[in-house]
Amino acid sequence: MCSFIISSIYNNYFDTVEGAVDTRDGAQVLVENNVFVNAKHALYSMDNNGYAVVRGNDFGDSSHDALKGTLEHVDYNCVLSSLDSVRSDVPSSAGATLNF
């Protein structure tokens, strides 16, 4: 078991995906202010051995069934956007921008 693996997943927009966030092998994830649209499995644990703390997410009609975790904060700064900002900013500004 790899209980030392920790991660923070925040300010993401997932649209039309089979699986978005898979926590497994004893990992702990903090999942905050993400938007899931047409995601079959938004947050899950493929091996039923991953954990998550969830706050401020919009799961829509997606499933989210990872085990309750204990990771309440990470040791680095995260600037959380509002869900409305994630819904509008991420799809309109993600990816490379070319200026000629």
Number of C-alpha atoms within 10 A of each C-alpha: 10 12 13 10 14 17 16 18 14 20 22 21 20 21 14 11 13 13 16 19 19 20 24 23 17 19 21 26 28 20 22 21 23 24 23 25 17 15 21 17 20 26 24 22 21 14 12 15 18 24 27 29 18 20 13 15 17 17 19 12 13 18 15 19 14 24 18 13 16 12 18 14 14 12 6 7 7 13 8 14 17 13 19 10 12 19 20 11 15 15 13 9 9 10 8 6 6 5 4 2
